[in-house]
Amino acid sequence: MIHHPCFLLHSFLAESAARSPDAIAVVGDGQRITYRDIDRRSNALAHALAARRVERGDRVVIFGDNTIDTVVAFWAVLKASAVASIVHPQTKPARLGYLLRDCRARALIADHRLEPAFAEPARSSPHLATVMITGTAADPRVAAACERLAALPRLAALDDALADAPHDAAPPRRCIDVDLATIIYTSGSTGEPSGVMMSHRNMVAATASIASYLGIARDEVILCVLPLAFDYGLYQMILACSAGARVVLERSFAFPAEVMRTVAEERVTGFPGVPTMFATLLGMGSLASYDLSAIRFLTSTAAALPVKHIEQLRRQFPAAKIFSMYGLTECKRCTYLPPEDLARKPDSVGIAIPNTELWLVDDHGHRLGPDQVGELVIRGATVMQGYWDKPEATERKLRPGPLPGERVLYTGDLCRLDGDGYLYFVGRTDEVIKSRGEKVPPKEVESTLLAISGVREAAVIGVPDDLLGSAIKAFVVPEPGVVLDVSVLQRECRARLESFKVPHHIELRAALPRSSNGKVEKSELG
């Protein structure tokens, strides 16, 4: 028999199901489901989609939370040779309607409990050929939802559709690795959302690279508290599936004590988070009441972990490796800091991930040397195909590379490299504050504030000022039980920063506004 290598993303599921059919693949909502069951259910849903006129390359929006149904739907869409786009369950109707129209979604798979958010957008979407809602019509709540939604095209209850479809094999493969696997929409904080197009090749390459430096093994138990609609969350499920490991789904980190109980009970080995999550976790105080001895690694992305949080995490998780990472949706991951380098390079976001190349350029596109600040450029198999239906935005981000016809990613992130080739994140080019004619990266001011005793979180923005152009304003969250003095914070900043970088205004807050993926929403600060 000829062995076909893993060219397509959903080959991970097929291979793990063939190798370990009875292994638990997903834990969530009190359920434990095996690889055999995930494989068979996604086979059936793929056939159901095909029977409902979903064809190769069609876009399918999955509107759901971190649930087993969302996982099954994701793999099913790929098996149907279509393109999956998972949308966060807190998405408002107007935005959901935009996404359905923008990607010209052929099908919508939605949690029936989200009916108030998807009903009107689905009715007004001109391209939908079918709508499936979770559950079975034998459930009175689902039956009532089906009755209210009866006017939607080819409406079906998901479990009923699965019961009538073949389970034993997926539909014939019709796509190849350069076809799209997903469209992941960016947050759109600076304008309308943009759909990042990722091919099967992009995602298989990213999975292989990340799994190699994390050392993902078959006996891994990976926590996924980050939304599956967020690429960092989605890849936790994909990483687990690629190794035949287990993923534990949690819907949010709003109740960290409950999450930590699950971590202990499930013997979680991998704990992915973002800096704001770890700040919340560390704010709980001692974690000694939880048995966290199984945790082998922690990962963090979005920015470098504050040094004091690294030190606290090392005390709380002495046996775990801590991976500080950095990336963006347009290429999944850029860098990781090897755990052995944490002590000597604590402010760095690390080195290029395996099979990826990076460099910095100035405003004219010329390469920069060590200790110079410039825009980060990424080259490799993980670089996106572009933004869906936005050719001008794509041209700004994807520009000619070293080889004829090649395109590389201009990230829009300002960074510097040290003499050893380790990267340091400085800020976003579109976030740099111009004050007194000088350029001030918010990240530098935030890092300075975080280094001050008693500061738990900090966010910095520019606010209009007639004299300065923009004045620097900082929002600071104290550690639990700590009372901070604004004048002391300003004095500490003056001692550590150039005068033009010192915040003109500091506002104390109990908490910072966050997006659904855990990042601080600076657009809500002012």
ZAMARGU-4260 file (C-alpha; in steps of 0.2 Angstrom, whole numbers, plus 5000, padded with zeros to 4 digits):
<rodrens>
0) 5000/5000/5000 | 5006/5017/4996 | 5008/5029/5011 | 5001/5046/5008 | 5010/5059/5018
5) 5001/5072/5028 | 4998/5085/5015 | 4981/5091/5021 | 4977/5097/5039 | 4963/5085/5042
10) 4975/5070/5039 | 4980/5073/5057 | 4963/5067/5062 | 4962/5052/5051 | 4980/5046/5056
15) 4977/5048/5074 | 4960/5040/5073 | 4968/5025/5064 | 4982/5024/5076 | 4973/5026/5092
20) 4954/5025/5089 | 4949/5023/5108 | 4960/5037/5114 | 4951/5051/5122 | 4953/5066/5109
25) 4942/5080/5117 | 4936/5083/5135 | 4922/5097/5136 | 4905/5101/5144 | 4906/5085/5154
30) 4909/5074/5139 | 4924/5063/5134 | 4925/5059/5116 | 4937/5047/5107 | 4946/5049/5091
35) 4935/5036/5083 | 4920/5046/5087 | 4927/5063/5082 | 4932/5055/5065 | 4915/5046/5062
40) 4905/5061/5067 | 4915/5073/5056 | 4914/5061/5042 | 4895/5061/5043 | 4894/5080/5044
45) 4906/5081/5029 | 4894/5070/5019 | 4879/5081/5025 | 4887/5097/5020 | 4891/5089/5003
50) 4873/5084/5001 | 4868/5102/5005 | 4877/5109/4990 | 4893/5114/4999 | 4907/5111/4987
55) 4926/5113/4986 | 4932/5130/4991 | 4915/5135/4998 | 4916/5145/5015 | 4907/5138/5030
60) 4905/5149/5045 | 4905/5140/5062 | 4897/5150/5075 | 4900/5142/5092 | 4910/5141/5108
65) 4924/5129/5114 | 4913/5114/5112 | 4914/5096/5105 | 4902/5101/5091 | 4913/5116/5086
70) 4928/5103/5085 | 4918/5091/5074 | 4912/5105/5063 | 4929/5111/5060 | 4936/5094/5054
75) 4920/5091/5044 | 4921/5107/5034 | 4939/5102/5029 | 4934/5084/5025 | 4921/5092/5013
80) 4935/5101/5004 | 4928/5118/5010 | 4935/5132/5020 | 4931/5134/5039 | 4929/5150/5048
85) 4926/5149/5067 | 4917/5165/5074 | 4917/5169/5092 | 4900/5166/5101 | 4900/5183/5108
90) 4900/5191/5091 | 4886/5204/5089 | 4873/5201/5075 | 4879/5216/5064 | 4897/5209/5064
95) 4891/5192/5061 | 4881/5198/5046 | 4896/5207/5039 | 4907/5191/5040 | 4894/5180/5032
100) 4893/5193/5018 | 4911/5196/5017 | 4917/5178/5014 | 4900/5174/5005 | 4897/5159/5016
105) 4889/5144/5008 | 4884/5136/5025 | 4882/5141/5043 | 4884/5129/5057 | 4878/5137/5074
110) 4875/5133/5092 | 4856/5134/5094 | 4858/5143/5110 | 4865/5158/5100 | 4849/5160/5090
115) 4847/5178/5095 | 4863/5183/5087 | 4863/5173/5071 | 4844/5172/5066 | 4843/5189/5057
120) 4861/5189/5049 | 4857/5171/5042 | 4840/5177/5035 | 4848/5192/5026 | 4864/5183/5020
125) 4862/5181/5001 | 4874/5166/4999 | 4869/5154/5012 | 4863/5137/5005 | 4861/5128/5021
130) 4860/5132/5040 | 4863/5118/5053 | 4860/5121/5072 | 4867/5110/5086 | 4856/5097/5094
135) 4842/5086/5089 | 4824/5091/5085 | 4819/5078/5098 | 4825/5091/5111 | 4810/5103/5113
140) 4822/5118/5114 | 4830/5114/5097 | 4813/5110/5090 | 4806/5127/5095 | 4822/5135/5087
145) 4819/5126/5071 | 4801/5132/5071 | 4806/5150/5073 | 4820/5148/5060 | 4810/5138/5047
150) 4812/5151/5034 | 4831/5148/5033 | 4838/5138/5018 | 4840/5119/5021 | 4838/5121/5040
155) 4843/5105/5049 | 4847/5100/5067 | 4865/5094/5067 | 4863/5078/5076 | 4848/5073/5065
160) 4858/5077/5049 | 4873/5066/5056 | 4861/5051/5059 | 4856/5051/5041 | 4874/5052/5033
165) 4888/5039/5031 | 4900/5038/5045 | 4913/5026/5040 | 4923/5036/5028 | 4925/5055/5023
170) 4920/5061/5006 | 4933/5059/4992 | 4947/5071/4994 | 4945/5085/4981 | 4958/5098/4987
175) 4977/5099/4988 | 4988/5108/5001 | 4988/5125/4992 | 4969/5126/4994 | 4962/5136/5008
180) 4959/5128/5025 | 4953/5142/5035 | 4949/5161/5035 | 4953/5168/5052 | 4946/5185/5055
185) 4956/5198/5063 | 4948/5208/5078 | 4945/5224/5067 | 4950/5236/5081 | 4956/5249/5068
190) 4943/5246/5055 | 4932/5232/5047 | 4938/5214/5050 | 4950/5206/5038 | 4950/5188/5034
195) 4967/5180/5035 | 4968/5166/5022 | 4978/5151/5028 | 4980/5136/5016 | 4982/5118/5022
200) 5001/5119/5018 | 5002/5135/5030 | 4993/5126/5044 | 5002/5109/5043 | 5019/5118/5042
205) 5014/5129/5057 | 5008/5114/5067 | 5024/5104/5063 | 5035/5119/5068 | 5027/5122/5085
210) 5025/5104/5089 | 5044/5102/5086 | 5050/5115/5099 | 5037/5111/5112 | 5040/5093/5110
215) 5021/5088/5109 | 5019/5069/5113 | 5005/5057/5112 | 5002/5057/5131 | 4999/5076/5131
220) 4984/5084/5139 | 4983/5102/5133 | 4971/5115/5140 | 4962/5125/5128 | 4954/5140/5137
225) 4957/5152/5123 | 4943/5153/5110 | 4944/5141/5096 | 4939/5157/5085 | 4956/5164/5090
230) 4971/5155/5081 | 4980/5152/5097 | 4966/5143/5104 | 4962/5133/5087 | 4980/5127/5086
235) 4979/5119/5104 | 4966/5108/5097 | 4976/5105/5081 | 4992/5102/5090 | 4984/5089/5101
240) 4976/5080/5086 | 4992/5080/5076 | 5000/5069/5090 | 4985/5059/5095 | 4985/5068/5111
245) 4970/5075/5122 | 4963/5093/5122 | 4953/5099/5137 | 4941/5113/5132 | 4936/5127/5143
250) 4924/5141/5138 | 4933/5155/5147 | 4945/5161/5160 | 4932/5171/5169 | 4932/5159/5184
255) 4950/5154/5186 | 4948/5144/5201 | 4936/5132/5192 | 4948/5131/5177 | 4963/5127/5189
260) 4952/5113/5197 | 4949/5106/5179 | 4968/5107/5176 | 4972/5097/5192 | 4958/5084/5189
265) 4962/5081/5170 | 4981/5080/5174 | 4984/5094/5161 | 5002/5094/5154 | 5001/5109/5143
270) 4995/5126/5149 | 4994/5139/5135 | 4989/5157/5140 | 4991/5176/5136 | 5000/5188/5148
275) 4983/5195/5154 | 4978/5177/5159 | 4994/5173/5168 | 4992/5190/5177 | 4975/5185/5183
280) 4981/5168/5188 | 4996/5175/5198 | 4984/5187/5207 | 4975/5172/5214 | 4990/5170/5226
285) 4996/5153/5231 | 4991/5138/5219 | 4997/5126/5232 | 4979/5119/5235 | 4979/5112/5217
290) 4989/5097/5211 | 4998/5105/5196 | 5012/5092/5196 | 5008/5085/5179 | 5011/5102/5170
295) 5026/5100/5158 | 5025/5117/5149 | 5017/5134/5149 | 5016/5145/5133 | 5012/5163/5132
300) 5010/5174/5116 | 5004/5191/5111 | 5020/5199/5119 | 5034/5195/5130 | 5029/5190/5147
305) 5034/5204/5160 | 5049/5198/5169 | 5041/5198/5186 | 5027/5187/5180 | 5041/5175/5173
310) 5049/5174/5190 | 5032/5171/5199 | 5027/5158/5186 | 5044/5149/5189 | 5040/5148/5208
315) 5022/5142/5205 | 5027/5129/5192 | 5045/5124/5196 | 5044/5108/5186 | 5037/5116/5170
320) 5046/5124/5155 | 5040/5142/5151 | 5039/5146/5133 | 5037/5165/5129 | 5032/5166/5111
325) 5027/5180/5099 | 5016/5179/5083 | 5002/5186/5073 | 4987/5178/5064 | 4995/5182/5047
330) 5009/5169/5050 | 5003/5160/5066 | 5020/5161/5075 | 5036/5171/5073 | 5047/5167/5087
335) 5049/5157/5103 | 5061/5159/5118 | 5069/5143/5122 | 5066/5140/5141 | 5084/5139/5145
340) 5086/5157/5139 | 5073/5164/5150 | 5086/5169/5164 | 5098/5178/5152 | 5086/5185/5139
345) 5070/5188/5150 | 5064/5203/5139 | 5066/5194/5123 | 5052/5185/5112 | 5066/5173/5106
350) 5072/5166/5090 | 5063/5162/5074 | 5053/5146/5075 | 5059/5131/5065 | 5058/5132/5046
355) 5056/5151/5047 | 5067/5166/5043 | 5066/5184/5050 | 5075/5200/5048 | 5072/5219/5051
360) 5070/5233/5038 | 5070/5252/5039 | 5057/5263/5031 | 5066/5261/5014 | 5066/5242/5015
365) 5085/5241/5019 | 5090/5227/5031 | 5096/5232/5048 | 5109/5226/5059 | 5110/5222/5078
370) 5102/5234/5090 | 5093/5244/5077 | 5074/5246/5078 | 5064/5242/5062 | 5049/5233/5054
375) 5049/5214/5056 | 5049/5203/5040 | 5044/5185/5041 | 5048/5172/5027 | 5042/5154/5027
380) 5029/5142/5024 | 5017/5149/5038 | 5015/5166/5029 | 4997/5168/5024 | 4990/5168/5007
385) 4983/5186/5009 | 4967/5195/5016 | 4951/5188/5009 | 4944/5199/4995 | 4956/5214/5000
390) 4970/5215/4987 | 4976/5232/4992 | 4978/5227/5010 | 4987/5211/5004 | 4999/5220/4994
395) 5004/5231/5008 | 5008/5216/5019 | 5015/5203/5006 | 5029/5210/4997 | 5043/5203/4986
400) 5055/5192/4994 | 5073/5186/4990 | 5067/5173/4977 | 5058/5179/4961 | 5040/5178/4963
405) 5041/5175/4982 | 5031/5185/4994 | 5036/5188/5012 | 5026/5196/5026 | 5029/5214/5032
410) 5022/5212/5049 | 5019/5231/5054 | 5028/5227/5071 | 5043/5237/5076 | 5057/5226/5084
415) 5076/5225/5087 | 5088/5210/5086 | 5102/5209/5098 | 5120/5203/5094 | 5115/5185/5097
420) 5100/5186/5085 | 5086/5186/5098 | 5071/5197/5095 | 5064/5211/5106 | 5046/5217/5102
425) 5045/5236/5103 | 5028/5240/5097 | 5016/5241/5082 | 5020/5254/5069 | 5002/5260/5070
430) 5002/5261/5089 | 5018/5272/5091 | 5014/5288/5099 | 5021/5304/5092 | 5023/5316/5107
435) 5034/5332/5107 | 5040/5327/5090 | 5047/5310/5097 | 5041/5292/5094 | 5036/5283/5109
440) 5032/5264/5109 | 5018/5260/5121 | 5026/5244/5125 | 5042/5252/5132 | 5032/5263/5144
445) 5020/5248/5149 | 5036/5237/5153 | 5043/5251/5164 | 5026/5252/5173 | 5025/5233/5176
450) 5043/5233/5183 | 5037/5245/5197 | 5032/5236/5213 | 5013/5234/5216 | 5008/5236/5197
455) 4999/5221/5190 | 4994/5227/5173 | 4997/5243/5162 | 4991/5249/5146 | 4997/5265/5137
460) 4989/5275/5123 | 4991/5292/5116 | 4977/5306/5119 | 4975/5322/5109 | 4985/5337/5116
465) 4986/5354/5108 | 5004/5357/5113 | 5012/5340/5112 | 5002/5333/5098 | 4998/5317/5108
470) 5000/5316/5127 | 5005/5299/5134 | 4991/5291/5145 | 4994/5276/5156 | 4980/5265/5164
475) 4987/5255/5178 | 4979/5240/5188 | 4987/5237/5206 | 4991/5220/5213 | 4977/5214/5224
480) 4977/5223/5241 | 4990/5236/5235 | 4986/5255/5235 | 4996/5264/5222 | 5000/5283/5222
485) 5000/5291/5205 | 5014/5303/5210 | 5025/5289/5215 | 5022/5280/5198 | 5026/5296/5188
490) 5042/5298/5199 | 5047/5280/5196 | 5044/5283/5177 | 5055/5298/5177 | 5069/5289/5185
495) 5068/5275/5172 | 5063/5283/5155 | 5068/5298/5144 | 5057/5313/5149 | 5047/5313/5133
500) 5042/5295/5137 | 5035/5298/5154 | 5016/5297/5155 | 5007/5314/5157 | 4992/5306/5164
505) 4990/5290/5174 | 4973/5283/5179 | 4971/5269/5191 | 4959/5255/5186 | 4952/5240/5194
510) 4953/5230/5178 | 4957/5233/5159 | 4945/5230/5146 | 4948/5214/5136 | 4943/5207/5119
515) 4936/5189/5118 | 4954/5182/5115 | 4961/5190/5131 | 4970/5205/5124 | 4968/5222/5131
520) 4956/5232/5121 | 4965/5249/5120 | 4951/5256/5109 | 4940/5256/5124 | 4952/5266/5134
525) 4952/5285/5134
</rodrens>
